[in-house]
């Protein structure tokens, strides 16, 4: 056995504490272990690779990249370092460099499925769709049963409008290590298109997803007339008002008062009902119904606060998603750049916004109305009326967009160019909602440029 082999065996023994800390998400302590080991195992590329992994987990991507560079300098055949560097570069939106690193990893190890996956992800960001598809296909060929690769390819296919194949692979979401939402606990069979059954449709993912997929219910009724739907409790009143003539919606935090024969997740309906763009036509002009009396009262109340104005612009500037906008948009910048004369700004944003709104008032002298009769997070029915009371809405990608689109309300949505697959690629409209306009902010494009386009389309 060579001296190098002995060193590696000794290193494996010494790394046990590192792996323990790493598995417990204690990355600071894991780094301490590596620092101590470096004294005895100098110039070891594997230690630098592990250090990069720790910094990546800590979201300190520049430090991670430095570690991977050191590892590669010590061992130019370290495919793992190249691949993990590609992953870190993707996190800081350096997609071109990430593609080069992933390709380097593949050149060293042509059977490196994760490197093909990273190549596919970064190519998708850069809208290199052929390269992305080929890369995902290769990753799947190398590991046919790995759901992560199948789900990534489904996102790509849906992004480019290959609905039929995209929805089939979209079912892989239920095999991911970390589910977006829990599955229904039942021993009854999953619905596969039978007409004469009592069907339970159950909500999944977030409120915005459940709103979007609820658009499929009218088309589902044509295939299976006996349908009941479980959704987030905040949506029950709204959806029963809007679609209650077709089926009944129940809160998903209570026991069901009926029996059913088969079941299906609401997003899984797409594989039966949205295989071509023409399939979206029936629902894209708005299917939600607000409480019109409430809506009328809200509008009167808000206009009375500033009688010199006669139009309302709803605004929402934050998202909990990492894929909505390229950078966080400050409310102050949002309002100042939008600069709509003659409009009252109405706060549609959920969460704590009081300090931001006060800052805008103090520094810009602009009032943003937070309507106290509506809790924008918990009272979705009230938020629907607040949206409908507005003449137009400007928002980043969040639940507001799903509500406005489903209401048929004129909406201007600010996106980055690698946004959520549902907004698709290279288009300014949406198959889901006729009333929305999409504004994709490129990496080098200023916010000012985006808002000028929005303002031009509103005024």
Buried (B, 14 or more C-beta within 10 A) or exposed (E): EEEEEEEEEEBEEBBEBBEEBBEEEEBEBBBBBBEEBBEEBEEBBBBBBBBBBBBBEBEBBEBBBBBBBBBBEBBEEBBBBBBBBBBBBBBBBBBEBBBBBBBBBBEBBEEBBBBBBBBBBBBBBBBBBEBBBBBBBBBBEBBEEBBBBBBBBBBBBBBBBBBEBBBBBBBBBBEEEEEEBEEBEEEEEEBEEEEEBBBBBBBBBBBBBBBBBBBBBBBBBEBBBBBBBBBBBBBBBBBBBBBEEBBBBBBBEEEEEEEBBBBBBBBBBBBBBBBEEEBBEBBBEBBBBBBEEBBBBBBEBBBEEEEEBEBBBBBBBBBEBEBBBBEEBBBBBBBBBBEBEEBBBBBBBBEEBEEBBEEBEEEEEBBBBBBEEBEBBEBBBBBBBBBBBBBBBBBBBBBBBBBBBBBBBBBBBBBBBBBBBBBBBEEEBBBBBBBBBBBBBEEEBEBEEBBBBBBEEBE
